[in-house]
Amino acid sequence: MTTDIASIALPGGERIAKLGQGTWEMGERGSRKADEIAALREGVALGMTLVDTAEMYGDGATETLVGEALQGLREDVFLVSKVYPHNASRRGVERACEASLKRLNTDRLDLYLLHWRGGVPLEETVQGFEALVRAGKIRYWGVSNFDTEDMEELFEVPGGDACAINQILYNVARRGPEYDLLPWGSAHGMPLMAYSPVDHARLPRRSPLDDIASRHGVSIYQVALAWVLRQPNVCTIPKAGRVDHVRDNRAALDLVLSAEDHATLDAYFKPPRSKRPLEML
């Protein structure tokens, strides 16, 4: 295993790690702090330099943990955070960003996402994001939990086509985005960031995942992660709170599933044949 890692391109051409690290539910228990910090630092050392968090996680406690974990590593990391919809007004997004920067102990975010759609007009949120870009507080902005219709509406807003990425729930058990959202992203040069790639550890037991995992000598979670990573325009951010778990996730990037494996998974986790509303966790 090496620290060299596959990457995907943002619309402007900059490349980010295809396999990164999520932080949902981290930083919420003091007894886990040392393990979580060690896990994040190990992930960066293994090339998983895309690190995602949000002001919502732990009411800011997660951002604080991430800031501590990344001390001395900030220049090696592509750091992502997300703003609550109710904070996404023209001025609100600036205040929320400043608070996130303070908790993360950094002077800028590499990517700032609208966590999901709320009542604030998209045009106002885009204006706030663009002001942050001009101020050097963020480098790129994007969205999360946006379905195809949401993306189309965003692109009709002045400056909306500057969106860098859409973070969505996507995994082998939740394949709805394949029907129209993934094709829309490919057509518009819009990469996707898959969260909960192992379905928040809720993958079904006694499924073909077990047989495939047994054949490859890996876990069902590594199979599910390798399945998401097969998509050329998708990166993903599994969470790991222990060093051994991080290493397992990194190993999944080197796992190559066969055509037979994919056919078996398609027969059980069937691809969508019609539009399904985008799911959220």
DOLUM-370287 format. One record per residue: x, y, z of N, C-alpha, C in turn; residue in one letter. Coordinates in steps of 0.02 Angstrom, whole numbers. Atoms other than C-alpha are relative to their C-alpha. Example, Ala and Ser with C-alpha at 12.3 -4.5 7.8 and 13.67 -1.06 7.14 Angstrom:
- 45, -59, 0, 615, -225, 390, 45, 60, 0, a
- -42, -59, -3, 684, -53, 357, -39, 55, 37, s
This chain:
- 42, -59, 0, 0, 0, 0, 44, 63, 0, m
- -39, -62, 3, 68, 172, -46, -44, 59, 16, t
- 38, -61, -13, 18, 350, -10, -25, 31, -65, t
- 26, -23, 63, -11, 380, -196, -73, -22, -4, d
- 71, 15, -3, -198, 388, -218, -35, 28, -62, i
- 38, -23, 58, -322, 404, -361, -34, 66, 16, a
- 30, -65, -10, -401, 574, -387, -54, 13, -52, s
- 49, -23, 49, -544, 661, -475, 11, 75, -9, i
- -10, -71, 15, -548, 834, -554, -62, 40, 17, a
- 53, -49, -9, -652, 980, -497, -10, 37, -67, l
- 13, -33, 64, -730, 1086, -636, 57, 45, -24, p
- -55, -43, 20, -582, 1206, -634, 65, -36, -15, g
- -59, 40, 16, -458, 1064, -655, 40, -25, 59, g
- -36, 24, -59, -389, 1047, -479, -23, -70, 19, e
- 16, 69, -16, -380, 867, -424, 0, -10, 75, r
- 6, 17, -71, -433, 800, -255, -2, -75, 8, i
- -2, 72, -12, -415, 629, -176, -68, -32, -12, a
- 62, 36, 13, -544, 504, -235, -28, -32, 63, k
- 20, 29, -64, -548, 425, -63, 22, 47, 55, l
- -15, -47, -54, -559, 545, 83, -24, -26, 67, g
- 20, 18, -67, -617, 549, 262, -59, 43, 23, q
- 56, -35, -30, -785, 593, 338, 8, 4, 75, g
- -9, -10, -72, -807, 651, 517, -66, 3, 38, t
- 65, -1, -33, -993, 638, 556, 3, -43, 64, w
- 3, 32, -66, -1015, 591, 742, 68, -5, 34, e
- -65, -3, -35, -831, 618, 782, 2, 62, 44, m
- -8, -57, -44, -779, 735, 921, -55, 8, 52, g
- 57, -6, -46, -934, 699, 1024, 10, -37, 66, e
- -15, 36, -62, -856, 585, 1156, 73, 7, 16, r
- -69, -10, -19, -699, 630, 1250, 41, -63, 2, g
- -36, 64, -5, -655, 447, 1273, 27, -24, -67, s
- -21, 22, 67, -634, 428, 1085, 48, 50, -33, r
- -37, -55, 32, -537, 588, 1053, 68, -21, -26, k
- -68, 19, 21, -362, 515, 1048, -1, -46, -61, a
- 5, 46, 56, -414, 374, 931, -22, 36, -63, d
- 25, -35, 58, -508, 492, 816, 53, 46, -30, e
- -54, -42, 25, -364, 614, 803, 53, -42, -35, i
- -50, 44, 30, -243, 471, 768, -25, -27, -67, a
- 28, 26, 62, -361, 402, 635, 3, 52, -56, a
- -2, -52, 51, -375, 568, 543, 71, 13, -24, l
- -70, -13, 19, -188, 594, 545, 28, -59, -41, r
- -22, 58, 39, -157, 416, 483, -29, 2, -70, e
- 31, -6, 66, -281, 444, 342, 38, 48, -45, g
- -38, -49, 39, -186, 598, 285, 67, -31, -21, v
- -64, 32, 16, -23, 500, 293, -7, -51, -56, a
- 13, 50, 52, -102, 367, 181, -25, 30, -65, l
- 21, -33, 61, -152, 497, 51, -73, 19, -2, g
- 72, -16, -3, -334, 518, 106, -7, 72, 24, m
- -9, -70, -20, -310, 706, 109, -63, 42, -7, t
- 65, -33, 3, -491, 753, 72, -35, -12, 67, l
- 29, 6, -67, -566, 788, 245, -64, 42, 2, v
- 65, -32, 1, -751, 830, 262, -29, 6, 70, d
- 33, -10, -64, -842, 904, 411, -58, 48, -11, t
- 57, -45, 6, -987, 1023, 449, -11, 35, 67, a
- 15, -35, -62, -1041, 1154, 574, -53, -38, 41, e
- 53, 37, -34, -1189, 1040, 615, 27, -56, 43, m
- -24, 59, -34, -1082, 894, 673, 21, 17, 71, y
- -16, -12, -70, -1078, 893, 862, -7, 72, 21, g
- 8, -71, -15, -1136, 1074, 862, 67, 36, 1, d
- -65, -32, 5, -961, 1124, 811, 57, -39, 31, g
- -52, 38, -34, -867, 998, 918, 42, -40, -50, a
- -37, 38, 50, -819, 897, 764, 52, 44, -35, t
- -47, -46, 32, -740, 1047, 679, 59, 14, 47, e
- -54, -12, -48, -641, 1081, 838, 48, -59, 2, t
- -42, 60, 2, -577, 901, 838, 42, -3, -63, l
- -35, 1, 64, -532, 911, 654, 57, 51, 0, v
- -52, -51, -4, -437, 1073, 684, 60, -23, 40, g
- -55, 26, -41, -336, 990, 821, 37, -56, -36, e
- -32, 56, 34, -304, 834, 718, 45, 22, -57, a
- -37, -21, 59, -240, 933, 570, 56, 50, 15, l
- -56, -44, -17, -113, 1037, 666, 64, -26, -32, q
- -61, 18, 35, 45, 1036, 561, -12, -35, -66, g
- 16, 36, 61, -46, 951, 417, -44, 41, -47, l
- 50, -38, 38, -157, 1091, 352, 18, 7, -73, r
- -20, -11, 70, -56, 1120, 193, -5, -64, -42, e
- 5, 64, 36, -73, 935, 148, -72, -20, -13, d
- 70, 21, -1, -263, 932, 163, -44, 44, -43, v
- 54, -36, 34, -411, 981, 54, -58, -2, 49, f
- 46, -3, -56, -527, 1038, 193, -69, 25, -21, l
- 68, -15, 19, -716, 1040, 172, -43, 8, 62, v
- 50, -5, -52, -852, 1104, 286, -66, 21, -32, s
- 67, -12, 26, -1038, 1136, 269, -38, 49, 46, k
- 39, -50, -37, -1157, 1275, 320, -73, -23, 5, v
- 71, 13, -9, -1331, 1250, 392, -41, 41, -50, y
- 44, -40, 44, -1472, 1305, 274, -25, 64, 33, p
- 26, -60, -32, -1537, 1428, 404, 55, 53, 10, h
- -54, -49, -3, -1365, 1511, 406, 24, 22, -69, n
- -24, -8, 69, -1354, 1522, 217, -24, 64, -34, a
- 16, -65, 30, -1411, 1702, 192, 65, 35, -21, s
- -59, -37, 25, -1294, 1829, 111, 49, 15, 56, r
- -44, -15, -57, -1225, 1885, 279, 9, -59, 47, r
- -3, 57, -45, -1265, 1728, 376, 54, -49, -18, g
- -50, 48, 22, -1151, 1621, 271, 71, 25, 18, v
- -66, -27, -18, -1006, 1738, 306, 12, -9, 75, e
- -9, 9, -73, -1036, 1733, 495, 12, -74, 16, r
- -9, 72, -13, -1052, 1543, 491, 69, -23, -20, a
- -66, 19, 24, -893, 1526, 391, 54, 23, 49, c
- -50, -25, -48, -795, 1635, 512, 1, -44, 62, e
- 3, 43, -60, -856, 1527, 657, 33, -68, -14, a
- -31, 64, 18, -804, 1367, 565, 75, 7, -4, s
- -72, -11, 7, -633, 1439, 524, 32, 3, 70, l
- -27, -5, -68, -606, 1480, 708, 4, -68, 33, k
- -1, 66, -31, -655, 1306, 765, 52, -45, -33, r
- -47, 42, 37, -548, 1226, 630, 72, 25, 5, l
- -66, -29, -8, -401, 1338, 673, 37, 8, -67, n
- -28, -11, 66, -371, 1386, 492, -24, 67, -27, t
- 19, -64, 29, -380, 1542, 385, -43, -6, -62, d
- 43, 8, 59, -477, 1465, 241, -23, -72, -5, r
- 25, 65, 19, -581, 1319, 183, 16, -11, -74, l
- -10, 15, 71, -540, 1231, 21, -67, -6, -36, d
- 66, 9, 29, -724, 1193, -8, -52, 11, 54, l
- 54, -15, -47, -882, 1258, 77, -66, -18, -33, y
- 62, 26, 30, -1049, 1172, 48, -62, 24, 37, l
- 67, -8, -29, -1231, 1215, 77, -24, -70, 19, l
- 12, 68, -24, -1280, 1065, 184, -62, -32, -32, h
- 59, 21, 38, -1454, 1049, 108, -41, 63, -13, w
- 41, -58, 18, -1586, 1164, 35, -46, 20, 58, r
- 45, -26, -51, -1683, 1275, 153, -42, 55, -30, g
- 44, -53, 23, -1788, 1431, 142, 35, 60, -30, g
- -36, -57, 28, -1651, 1553, 90, 5, -9, -76, v
- -7, 6, 73, -1654, 1589, -98, 71, -18, -21, p
- -66, 22, 23, -1511, 1505, -190, 43, 58, -23, l
- -38, -57, 24, -1460, 1670, -268, 36, 35, 57, e
- -30, -33, -58, -1427, 1744, -96, 58, -41, 28, e
- -54, 43, -25, -1324, 1593, -41, 60, 4, -46, t
- -55, -5, 48, -1221, 1600, -201, 37, 66, 9, v
- -32, -65, -12, -1188, 1785, -170, 45, -3, 61, q
- -40, 7, -60, -1126, 1743, 4, 62, -41, -12, g
- -58, 42, 17, -1013, 1605, -60, 51, 39, -41, f
- -46, -36, 43, -940, 1715, -195, 36, 55, 37, e
- -34, -50, -41, -904, 1852, -69, 56, -32, 41, a
- -51, 35, -37, -809, 1725, 34, 59, -20, -43, l
- -54, 15, 47, -709, 1672, -119, 43, 63, -11, v
- -37, -62, 12, -661, 1853, -154, 41, 21, 61, r
- -36, -18, -61, -611, 1876, 28, 55, -49, 18, a
- -51, 50, -14, -499, 1723, 22, -16, -46, 57, g
- 20, 44, -55, -598, 1634, 157, -15, -71, -23, k
- 11, 66, 29, -646, 1490, 43, 30, 0, -71, i
- -28, 5, 67, -570, 1427, -119, -54, -20, -51, r
- 55, 23, 43, -722, 1338, -192, -62, -7, 43, y
- 62, 14, -36, -903, 1315, -146, -40, -52, -39, w
- 41, 51, 32, -1030, 1180, -182, -63, -11, 40, g
- 64, 15, -32, -1190, 1099, -122, 0, -72, 25, v
- 8, 68, -26, -1248, 943, -32, -74, -17, 0, s
- 70, 24, 1, -1407, 839, -47, -42, 36, -52, n
- 37, -31, 55, -1458, 923, -210, -18, -53, -52, f
- 22, 46, 53, -1562, 819, -329, 8, 34, -68, d
- -10, -26, 67, -1561, 843, -516, -37, 66, -11, t
- 39, -62, 9, -1699, 974, -515, 31, 58, 38, e
- -34, -51, -39, -1606, 1069, -379, 61, 26, -36, d
- -60, -21, 37, -1447, 1070, -482, -19, 42, -61, m
- 22, -40, 58, -1541, 1132, -634, -20, 70, 21, e
- 20, -66, -25, -1616, 1273, -532, 62, 40, 21, e
- -61, -34, -21, -1446, 1315, -458, 37, 30, -61, l
- -36, -23, 59, -1370, 1330, -632, -36, 58, -36, f
- 36, -56, 28, -1505, 1456, -679, 12, 64, 40, e
- -15, -57, -42, -1451, 1571, -536, 65, 33, -24, v
- -63, -33, 19, -1319, 1703, -581, 58, -25, 42, p
- -58, 27, -35, -1152, 1625, -537, -8, -70, 26, g
- 12, 67, -27, -1231, 1459, -493, 41, -54, -32, g
- -40, 51, 35, -1128, 1366, -622, 72, -1, 25, d
- -66, 4, -31, -974, 1402, -516, 3, -55, 53, a
- 2, 56, -48, -1028, 1258, -403, 54, -51, -18, c
- -56, 45, 13, -881, 1140, -383, -17, -74, 9, a
- 15, 71, -14, -964, 980, -319, -68, -5, 34, i
- 63, 15, -34, -1125, 901, -255, 12, -61, 44, n
- -10, 56, -46, -1112, 792, -100, -67, -33, 14, q
- 64, 36, -5, -1247, 658, -94, 8, -67, 34, i
- 3, 68, -26, -1298, 496, -12, -1, -48, -60, l
- -4, 48, 56, -1243, 359, -132, 41, -60, 22, y
- -35, 62, -15, -1196, 178, -102, -36, -57, -35, n
- 27, 58, 36, -1233, 3, -165, -73, -14, 17, v
- 70, 11, -21, -1397, -3, -67, -46, 58, -17, a
- 39, -60, 16, -1454, 171, -123, 25, 27, -66, r
- -26, -13, 67, -1428, 182, -310, -42, 48, -41, r
- 44, -45, 36, -1562, 307, -356, 36, 53, -42, g
- -33, -51, 40, -1438, 442, -413, 25, -23, -68, p
- -25, 24, 64, -1381, 330, -555, -49, 13, -57, e
- 49, -8, 53, -1543, 360, -648, 8, 66, -37, y
- -5, -64, 35, -1522, 546, -682, 53, 47, 30, d
- -46, -47, -30, -1410, 636, -557, 72, -12, -21, l
- -67, 14, 23, -1248, 548, -601, 9, 18, -73, l
- -6, -22, 70, -1280, 569, -788, 0, 76, -8, p
- 1, -74, 3, -1322, 753, -760, 68, 27, 20, w
- -65, -22, -21, -1160, 775, -666, 54, -11, -53, g
- -49, 15, 53, -1059, 692, -804, -8, 48, -58, s
- 13, -44, 57, -1142, 799, -937, 23, 72, 14, a
- -16, -69, -18, -1104, 960, -841, 69, 5, 33, h
- -66, -3, -31, -930, 915, -779, -2, 10, 74, g
- 11, -11, -72, -996, 911, -601, 14, -65, 39, m
- -13, 61, -38, -914, 781, -488, -47, -6, 59, p
- 41, 14, -58, -1007, 700, -345, 44, -27, 57, l
- -34, 25, -59, -947, 666, -168, -50, -43, 37, m
- 47, 48, -31, -1032, 511, -96, 13, -3, 75, a
- -6, 11, -72, -1064, 514, 90, -36, -64, 20, y
- 26, 65, -25, -1108, 359, 193, 7, -55, -53, s
- -9, 50, 53, -1032, 244, 60, -12, -72, 22, p
- 18, 66, -25, -1063, 94, 173, -66, 4, 38, v
- 68, -9, -26, -1237, 157, 218, -2, 5, 76, d
- -4, -11, -73, -1186, 210, 393, 0, -67, 38, h
- -7, 67, -29, -1143, 27, 431, -66, -37, 6, a
- 66, 33, -1, -1322, -26, 393, -10, -46, -60, r
- 6, 45, 57, -1284, -136, 243, -33, -65, 21, l
- 35, 61, -19, -1392, -292, 240, 47, -58, 14, p
- -37, 61, -14, -1326, -451, 316, -26, -56, -45, r
- 19, 58, 42, -1329, -614, 219, -22, 22, -69, r
- 10, -22, 69, -1319, -531, 49, 59, -23, -41, s
- -58, 18, 41, -1203, -563, -99, 64, 35, 21, p
- -60, -33, -25, -1084, -441, -15, 43, -49, 40, l
- -36, 47, -41, -1037, -582, 103, 42, -48, -42, d
- -37, 48, 43, -989, -705, -34, 57, 35, -37, d
- -52, -37, 36, -892, -574, -131, 57, 17, 47, i
- -52, -16, -50, -800, -518, 26, 41, -61, 17, a
- -36, 61, -16, -756, -698, 66, 49, -20, -55, s
- -44, 18, 56, -685, -728, -108, 62, 44, -2, r
- -57, -47, 3, -574, -574, -97, 38, 4, 65, h
- -34, -4, -63, -527, -598, 85, -3, 68, 33, g
- 10, -66, -28, -597, -430, 137, -67, 2, 37, v
- 65, -8, -34, -747, -361, 234, -53, 22, -50, s
- 54, -24, 43, -917, -322, 161, 4, 76, -9, i
- -5, -73, 5, -881, -138, 197, 53, 20, -51, y
- -51, -15, 51, -724, -142, 91, -28, -14, -70, q
- 32, 13, 65, -825, -220, -51, -45, 57, -19, v
- 46, -54, 13, -958, -86, -36, 37, 65, -17, a
- -39, -59, 13, -826, 50, -32, 33, -4, -69, l
- -30, 9, 67, -736, -21, -185, -52, 9, -54, a
- 54, -7, 49, -904, -25, -274, -14, 74, -14, w
- 11, -72, 11, -930, 163, -248, 60, 30, -38, v
- -60, -28, 30, -750, 200, -297, 8, -16, -74, l
- -6, 18, 71, -776, 118, -467, -23, 56, -45, r
- 27, -54, 41, -869, 273, -527, 54, 51, -15, q
- -56, -44, 18, -750, 386, -624, -7, 72, 25, p
- 11, -70, -17, -828, 553, -573, -23, 9, 72, n
- 24, 0, -69, -860, 512, -390, 58, -10, 48, v
- -44, 12, -56, -756, 533, -234, -43, -18, 60, c
- 41, 21, -57, -810, 469, -64, 37, 11, 66, t
- -28, -22, -64, -783, 508, 120, -24, -45, 58, i
- 20, 43, -57, -805, 358, 237, 31, 26, 64, p
- -26, -19, -66, -784, 393, 422, 35, -59, 32, k
- -35, 52, -39, -660, 297, 527, 27, 33, 63, a
- -22, -28, -63, -628, 330, 710, 59, -36, 32, g
- -58, 37, -25, -483, 208, 730, 50, -9, -57, r
- -53, 7, 50, -318, 187, 641, -9, -63, -43, v
- 8, 62, 39, -353, 6, 591, -58, 6, -50, d
- 56, -10, 45, -519, 59, 515, 20, 43, -59, h
- -26, -42, 54, -433, 196, 413, 40, -42, -49, v
- -42, 42, 44, -310, 69, 346, -43, -48, -41, r
- 46, 42, 37, -452, -47, 297, -33, 39, -57, d
- 31, -41, 52, -537, 95, 203, 50, 13, -57, n
- -51, -14, 53, -375, 138, 112, 12, -62, -42, r
- -11, 62, 38, -353, -45, 62, -55, -11, -51, a
- 55, 9, 46, -524, -41, -21, 12, 34, -67, a
- -15, -35, 62, -455, 80, -150, 39, -45, -48, l
- -39, 46, 41, -342, -60, -213, -38, -64, -17, d
- 40, 59, 14, -482, -189, -219, -35, 7, -67, l
- 30, 0, 67, -536, -228, -397, -54, -54, -2, v
- 55, 48, 6, -706, -309, -412, -6, -24, -72, l
- 5, 30, 67, -733, -426, -559, -67, 17, -32, s
- 64, -9, 35, -868, -414, -691, -53, -45, 30, a
- 47, 46, -33, -948, -563, -606, -25, 29, 66, e
- 19, -32, -63, -946, -472, -439, -52, 54, -13, d
- 46, -55, 16, -1032, -321, -517, -68, -27, -22, h
- 63, 29, 23, -1163, -429, -602, -39, -29, 59, a
- 32, 28, -59, -1199, -517, -438, -32, 56, 42, t
- 26, -57, -39, -1221, -351, -348, -58, 33, -35, l
- 55, -29, 38, -1330, -283, -488, -64, -41, 6, d
- 59, 43, -5, -1446, -433, -472, -34, 8, 67, a
- 29, -6, -67, -1470, -402, -286, -18, 72, 16, y
- 12, -72, -9, -1452, -213, -272, -14, 30, -69, f
- 16, -14, 70, -1543, -173, -432, 8, 74, -17, k
- -5, -70, 23, -1500, -15, -531, -70, 29, -11, p
- 66, -30, 7, -1645, 109, -540, -23, 0, -73, p
- 30, -3, 67, -1762, 98, -689, -45, 59, -9, r
- 40, -62, 3, -1855, 258, -649, 27, 48, 52, s
- -22, -51, -46, -1831, 418, -554, -18, -17, 72, k
- 12, 6, -72, -1813, 403, -366, 22, 64, 33, r
- -21, -60, -35, -1809, 555, -252, 66, -13, 36, p
- -64, 7, -33, -1636, 585, -181, -10, -11, 75, l
- 5, 17, -71, -1619, 505, -10, 52, 39, 40, e
- -45, -34, -45, -1535, 587, 140, 6, -39, 65, m
- -9, 26, -67, -1463, 528, 305, 16, 59, 46, l
